[in-house]
Amino acid sequence: MLTVISAGSVYLVNKAREDARWVVHTVEVENQVSLTQLQMRRAESAQRGYLLTRLSVFEADFEQAASQVPPTLMKLGLLSSDNPVQRRLVEEMLPLCNQRIEEFRKTIELARTERLDDAARFVREGDGRDAMNHINDLANQMRAEEDRLFELRTASADRSQTLAASMTGIGSGLVVVLAGISIFLVRRSARARDAAEARLRDNNINLEATVDERTADLREANNEIQRFAYIVSHDLRSPLVNIMGFTSELEQLRADIFRRIAALGHAAASALPIPPLASDAEPTLDGEDQQLSQDFTEALGFIKSSIAKMDRLITAILNLTREGRREFEPVRIDTRELIEAIVTTLAHQASEAQAQIRVAPLPEITSDRLALEQIFSNLIDNALKYLRPGVPGDISVRGRTKLGFAIFEIADNGRGIDPKDHQRIFDLFRRAGSQDKPGQGIGLAHVRALVRRLGGTMSVSSELNIGSTFTITLPITWTASNRNRES
């Protein structure tokens, strides 16, 4: 209702303003008509004065008045362009005025050349008086038309102002009524709110106790998971060490077994006693025995590589569990200085890859230094590791601040990541693209875990054969109390 009243009031006020503008427009047209007549009369008076006295001051006055007539008529035409009747009258008046000005100028020229009789005869015999009367008649018609419009527009303006005032009065009355209703509703709502707050306080007392209990259970479960992962990883290492030891013994036994096989084969072929075996001599095998030796060696190689991979995974899990239990300590960090130190440690690797690392001005933040070193070291190392062969590497680190957060971007022109793998690369033990570089698939998962513990977010934007941009958003000022308590 208030919106309708406001819209109606605005419309009526604008209508009244528009009507008032048209009233003023009518007055301007009438003034311009009077100004046109005044300029014509002034020109006529100057002409007569010059014919009587032949003083140059009258000639100058005539020229000034004559020069004002065309622009005055042009402005009158512009003001009357909205009214066809007035436009027709102006078009009829314009040639008459120009004709009359030329007649005045001709008589002045005759008087200047001492042909006063010709000038007087031209004045007596010319049609100047009729033309001037016609001009005055046209001006009176225009003035009458504007008087008619003035009455209509004045009445319309008065009506609009009256309606606007009425609408404003009605609106004010309704505002008072609505204000009374609003006060009543607000008071009733306040009473209901107080009752609801009382019930909410009672519920919060129980809820806080429940939340504390569930939070403690969740924290204990989280700690239990970390302890379990640590224990499992630690316990897996013992049988792995045994497997590694027995594999080494099996590799040593291999040489002895195949030396014996070679000696037996040689003795059977020559019908001679088995010759003594040299412990360091490589047995000479033929046919199936040689293939068996190669298969045995290949199988041992597979076992050893699998053992090494499992050892790296167990070590990674242990490192993750140790990192998860470490409490972060927030300190003020000059991130540019920290990243430049990381770049210095990777200078040799960057030189071998023919890559340049550019570090732009970066914002200072309060966070955990070791966690930041691990985050940026891992990302820059990945950028160097996955450059395109034959293309000089270009890695940039830039940053900015926004709404209390520091935004860091690590961009490279490397091989890039397929869009369908953008989330896959953050999963534990998951890797994307060709597996031609060493790694266990835990680096980015660890980086994202650290970023989350620091209260931030991490995302990637990348296309194949174009490059990648990792974006990290961290709070400028981070407090470790909540995170440490939850971890």
N, C-alpha and C positions, 0 to 999 in steps of 0.2 A: 504493500500500500504506500509506504514511504517512497519507494522507488518510482511508482506511478506519479505520485504527487510531485516529486522532485523533477521527473522528466517533463511533466506538464508545466511546471513553473519555469523550467529552463526554456521550453518551447515558447511560452507566452512572453517571457522577458525578451527573448531574441526577436519574436514577432513585433513587440512594441518598439524595440530598438530599430528594427528594419523599417517600420512605419514612420518612426521619427526621422530616420535618414531620408526617406522619400519626401517628408515635409520640408526638411532642410534643402533637399534637391530642388523642390519647387521654388523656394525662396531664391536659390542660386540662379535658376533660370530667369526669374523675373528681374533679378539684379543685373544679369548679363544683357537682357533686352534693354533695360534702362541705360546701361553703359554704352550699348551700341548707339542708341538714340543720342546720348550725350556726346559721343565722339563725332557723330554726323553734324550735330548742331554746332559743336566747337569748330569743325572744319568750315562750316558755312559762315559762322561769325568771323573767323579769321580771313576768309575770302573777301567778305564785305569790308572789313577793316582795311585790308590792303588796297581794295579798289578806291576807298575814300581817301586814304592817307599815303599810300604807297611806301609805308614803312616796312623795313625788313623784318621787324619783330613779328608782324602779323603773318608774313610769309613763313617764318620759322614755326610759328604756332600752328599754321595750317599743315605744314609738312609733318609735324609731330602728331597732330590729330589724325591725318590721313594714314600715317604708318600704323596707328593703333587699330584702325577699322578692320583690316583683314584678320589679324589674330583674334580680335574680339568676336568676329563672326564665326571663326573656326571653333573657338571654345564654346560659343552658343550652339553650334551644330553638334559638337560632342555631347554637351549636356542634354540636348533634345533628341539624341539618336534613339532613345527608347520609345518615343511617341511619334507615330507616323504623321499626325496632323502638324505637329511642331516642326518635324523634319521638312515637310513640304513648304511650310511658310518660310523657313530659313533658306531653303533652296531658291525660293522666289525673291527673297530680300537681297541675297548676295549680289546678283547682277545689277540690281537697282542701285545699291550702295556704291559698287564699283563705277557704275555709269555716272553717278552724281559726283564722286570724287574726281573723275576725269574732267567733268564740266568745270568744277571749281578750279582745277589745275590749268585748264585752257584759258579761262578768264584772267587768272593771275598772270599767265604768260603774255596775254595781249596787253595787259596793263603795264608789265615790265618793259615792253617794246614801244611804249607811248602810244598805243592804239586804244585809247580810252573809249572812243566812240564805238569801236567794234565790240569792245568788252561790254559796254553798257547795253548795246543793241542785243548782244548774245544773251545777256541776263534777262532782258525784257521779252525777247522772242523765244527763248528756250523753253524746254519742258521741265525745267528744274523744279518749279513749285509743285507740278503734278507728281513728279517722281518722289519728292520729299513727302508729299501728302500720302502717297502710296506706301512709302516706307513706314510712316507713322501708323497708317491703318494696319499694316501687317504686324507691327509691334503691338498694337492694341489687341489684335486678334490673339497673338501669342500670350499676352498678359491675361486675357480673358480665359483662355484655355488653362493656363497655370492657376488662375483663381479657382476654376472649377475643380482642378485636381487637388488644389490646396484644401478645399473643403472636404473632399472625399478622403484624402490622406490624413487630415487632422482628425476626422471622425473615426477612421480606422485605428489611428494611433491611440486615441482616447479609449476606444473599446478594448484594444489589446492591453493597455495599462490597467483598465478596470478589471479585466479578466485575470491578469497576472496578480493584481492585489487580492482579488477574491480567492484565487487558488492558494496564494501564500497564507491568507487568513485561515482558510479551511485546513491547509496543511499544518499550520501552527496548532490549531485546535486538535487535530488528530494526533500530532506529536505529543501534546499534553496527555491525551487519553491513553495513547500507547505507552507513554512514560509511566503513567499510573499502573497500567496493567503489568508493565515490565518490573516495576518495583515490587508489586505483589508476587509475581512469579519468582523473582530473584530471592525474596525473603523465604518463600516456600521451598525453593531449591536449596537455599542455605541451610534450612532446618533439616531437609532430607540429607544434604551432604554431611552435616555434623553427625547425624545418626549413622550414616554409612562409614564415616571416618572412625567413629567409635568401634563399629563392628570390625573395620579393617585393622585397627590397632590390635584388637583381640586376636584376630586371625594371624597378624604379623608376628605376634609373640610366639605362637605355635610354629609359624612358618620359618622364622629365623632359627628356631631350635632344630627343625627338620632339615633346613638347608645346611646348617653347620654339621649336622650328623652325616648327611649325604656327602657333603664336601670332604669331610674327613674320610669317609669310606672310599670316595673317588681318589683322594690323594694316596691313600694306603694301597688301593688297587694299582695306581700308576707306579708307585714305588715298587710294588710287588712284581709288576711286569718288567721293570728295569732290572730288578734283582734276578728275576728268572732268566731274562735274556743274558745277563752277565754270567750267571751260573752255568747255563746251557752252553754258552760259547766257551767258557773256561773249561768245562768238563769235556767238550768235544775235542779240545786240543790234545788231551791225553791219548785217546785211541788214534788220533791223527799222527801223533809222534811215533806211536808203535808201528802204524802202517808205513810211515816214512822209513823207520829203522829196518823193518823186515823187507821193504822194497830194496833198500841199499844192499842188504845181505843177499837177496835174490839176484840182484845185479852182479854181485861178486861170484855167486854160485854159478851164474850163467856161463862165465868164461871157463870154469872148471868142468862143467857138464859137457860143453861142446868140445873142449879139448879131449875129453875121454871118448866122446862119440867119434871125433876125428881119428884118434889113435886106434879104436876098435875097427873102424872102417879100413884103415891102412893095413892093420894086421890081417884082417879077413881077406883082403885083396892079394897080399903077398905071401900068405901062409907062414908068416914069421911071428915070433913072440911079440907081445905088445911092448913097444919101446917106452922108455921112461919119458914122463911128461915134464916139459919145462913150464914153470909156473907163470912166466911172463911171455910165453910164445903165443901168438895168435893162431888158433887152430885153422887148418886148411880143410874146408868142407866142400863137398860136391853134391850137386843135384838137390834131392829133397832135404838133405841135412842143411844145406846152405839156406834154402827157403825157410826151413824151420827156425834157423838162427835169426834170420831177418824178421820173421813174424814175432819171435820172442822179444827181440830188441824193440820193435815198434810197440808191442803191448806194454812193455815196461815204460816206454816214453809217454804213452797215454796215461798210465797210472801216475807217473811222476808229475805230469802237467796238471792232472786233476787234483792231486794232493796239493800242489802249489796254489792252484786257484782256490781250493777250499780253505787253505791256510790264510790267504789274503782276505777272504770273506769273513772268516772268524775274527781276524784282526780288526777288520772294519766294524763288525758288530760290537766288539769290545770297546773300540774307540767311541762308537756312538753312545753306548751305555755310560761310559765314563763322562762324555760331554754332557749327556742328559742330566747327570747328577751334579755337575759343576754349577755353583751359584755364580750368576753374573754380577759384576761390580760396575756400576755406571761411573764413568769419568768423562771430563770434557776432552773431546778429541778433535784435533785438526785433521779432518779426513783427507785433505789434499796431501799433507805431509805423510800420513799413514800410507796412502796409495802410492806415492812416489817412492817410499821405502820398499814397497812390494815390487814395483816396477824395476828398481835397482837390482833386487835379487833375481829377477827374471830377465835381466839384460842379455845374458849370454844366450838363453833360449830364444829371445826375440831376434838377436843378431843372426843366429843360425836360420831362423825362419824368414829373414829379410823383412821384418815387420817393425813398424813404428808404433809406439804407444803414446798417445797424447792425453794429458791430464788437464782439464779446464779448471777454473776456480770452483771450489766446492764449499758448501756450507759446513760450519762447525756444528757438531751435535754432542749430546751427552748420552753415552751408551757404553757397552762392554767392548773394550779394545780387542781382546783376543777373538771374540766372535766376529767383529768386523774384519779383522785380518783374515780369518778363515773364509769369510764370505767373499771378499774381493780377490783374495789369492786364488780361490777355486775358479771364479768366473774369468779372471784374466788368463789363468793357466789354460782353461778350456778354450778361450778365444785363440790363444797361440797354438794349441794342439790341433784345432780343427780348421786351420786356414786352407784355402784352395791351393793346390800345387801350381807353381809357376806364376802366381799372382802375388805381388808385394802386399804384405799384410798392413792393414790400417785399423788400429784399435783406439777407440776414444772413450774416455771416462768424463762424464759431465754431470752436473747437478744443479738443483734449484730448490727453493722452498715454496710451500703453499699451505696455508691454513694450519700452521703448526707442525707440518711434516716436511722432512727432507726427502727429495726424490732424486735418486741416482740412476743413471743410465750407462750401461757398458755395451757399446756397439762395436761390431766388427764387420769386415767384408769377406767373411769366410764362406764355408760350404753351405751354411744355412741348415734349417730344420724344416722338414715337411710339416705343413699345418696340422695334419692329422696326428702328429707325434708331439704337439706342444704340451699336452698334459702328461703324456707317457714318460717324458724325460725326467719328471719330478718324482716318479715312483721309485721305490727302493729296489735295487738290483735290476732296473729296466733301462735299456739303452736304445737309441734310435739311429737309423742310418747304417752305413757300412761299419763293421766292427774291425777296423784296421788300426785302431789305437788302443794302447793298454788302458785298463780301467775295470772297475767292478760294478759301476752303475749306482754308486751311492753318493757321488759328489753333489749333484744338484738336489737330491733328496735331503742331504745334510744341510745344504745351504738354506733351503726353504724352511727346514725345521728351526735353524738358528734365527732366520728373519722373523718367523712367527713368535719365537720366544722373546724377541726384542720388540714385540708389539707392532710389527710391520707386515707388509704384503709383498709378493713377488710375482712377476708375470714376464712373458716372453713374446716378442713379435719377430717373426722370421719367415723367410722364403728360401727355397732351395736355390743355391748358386748366387744368392744376392747378399746374404749376411744375416746376422741376428742382433737383436737389441734386448738385453735383459734389464727390466725396470724394477728397482727396489725402492719401496716407500717405507721410511722409518720415522718415528716421532723425533722431533728435534731435542726434546728433553724427556728422557725415559727413566722411570724409577723401577728398581728391580724388586721391590718388596712383594708385590702380588705374584709376579712370575716365579720368583724363587720359592715362595710359599707353596704355589701350585705344583712346581716341579719336584 
